[in-house]
Amino acid sequence: CTDPNTALPSSYTEKCGDITSDETWSGDIDMTCQVFVKSGATLTISPGTNVYARTVASTYTAGTACTPAACTTAASCIYIENDCKPFTSALIIEQGAQINAAGTVQEPITFTAKATVAEMEATGSQTSITDSSTGSTVTHGTRGNWGGLIVLGKAPVKSGTAMIEGLAVDVPYGGFQANDDSGVLQYVRVWHGGASIAADNEINGITFGGVGSGTTLDHCEVAFNVDDGFEFFGGTVNGKYLSTLYVGDDAFDTDKGYQGNMQFLLAMIGSEGHYICEMDGNKVSDTQLYSAPQVMGLTGIGSAATDRDTMMRLREQGSGQFGNVLLGQAGTTAGIRHDCESGATDMVTQDAPIFLPENLYVSPTVVLSEMNRAADFSVAADSDASRACDG
């Protein structure tokens, strides 16, 4: 597969604004602003399509007087801290809408910035750098040159419904349809994203808000994103064969009652990245929905950075099952950290079988080799072993 950011095409089909009826994209697309696929509409993207997204939306007019009255959502502008910030381009699949993006091995669907790598480097975009225990570094690409892909559904989330982060307008997600279907994402690449849509509000490479298990998600990649790679806010969507490369924050992030299964994950974190997984359960509550992902088959490759406290962090009584996890780290970072919310007890158990979402289970069959802090991976194997999570 060729890198679409090596050289740009000579012509495009421009897309901007709301999509209210079924539509098909193919060839080379110039996404000039925020595109919202509205309820009842299906956006089909043909295999091999390249969607080039602009850093600054075409609907934003630069050079006009910067005032609260002039800088509005309608003008693709937000006024904050006595300054006008332009929106960037992004694709949002709203509740009740669908995306049908079924690429192939030979013809993946690619979302990327409308710029060559050389042009992005010349404009001072954030670089994505790997490192190793030998101190060598390699610059792989630039980040933050457009927004990202956001998919919203009606599956259960904490508190029932919420508004998705990253947008200057309120767009809801969540509901009570666990098998809700937001469409298909297969062989989709999302590169060079994470720019602010609203001030101080980056978005993830691919954001899932309340997306249901009827949705197909496999063989997708996020690379060179400013914020997280894949983030799941609640929902029940299952994903497999997902990879993240050199994002600026977490590779895989779950929150707000996510209950899906993930299999065959790959994450590579450079010196600017954070966690391989950051998975939040929920604050102490008897009435809220807890996150409890099942992750089977994860390979995480860290960096030599010394300011990381751990490679995987499970917070706020994070529950779930984790198996066949391989973590490789060049520095002194620990493996898995599990944090309790104040007031919670006995949240880590080793009883089998596991009935989610009440328990967190990490297989007691652990293989360690040349680990600096092997004890951080230790899990008691007794059938009735139970302990309060203590960080």
Disulfide bonds with the S-S distance in Angstrom:
Cys16-Cys33 1.89
Cys66-Cys84 2.00
Cys71-Cys77 1.66
Cys340-Cys389 1.71
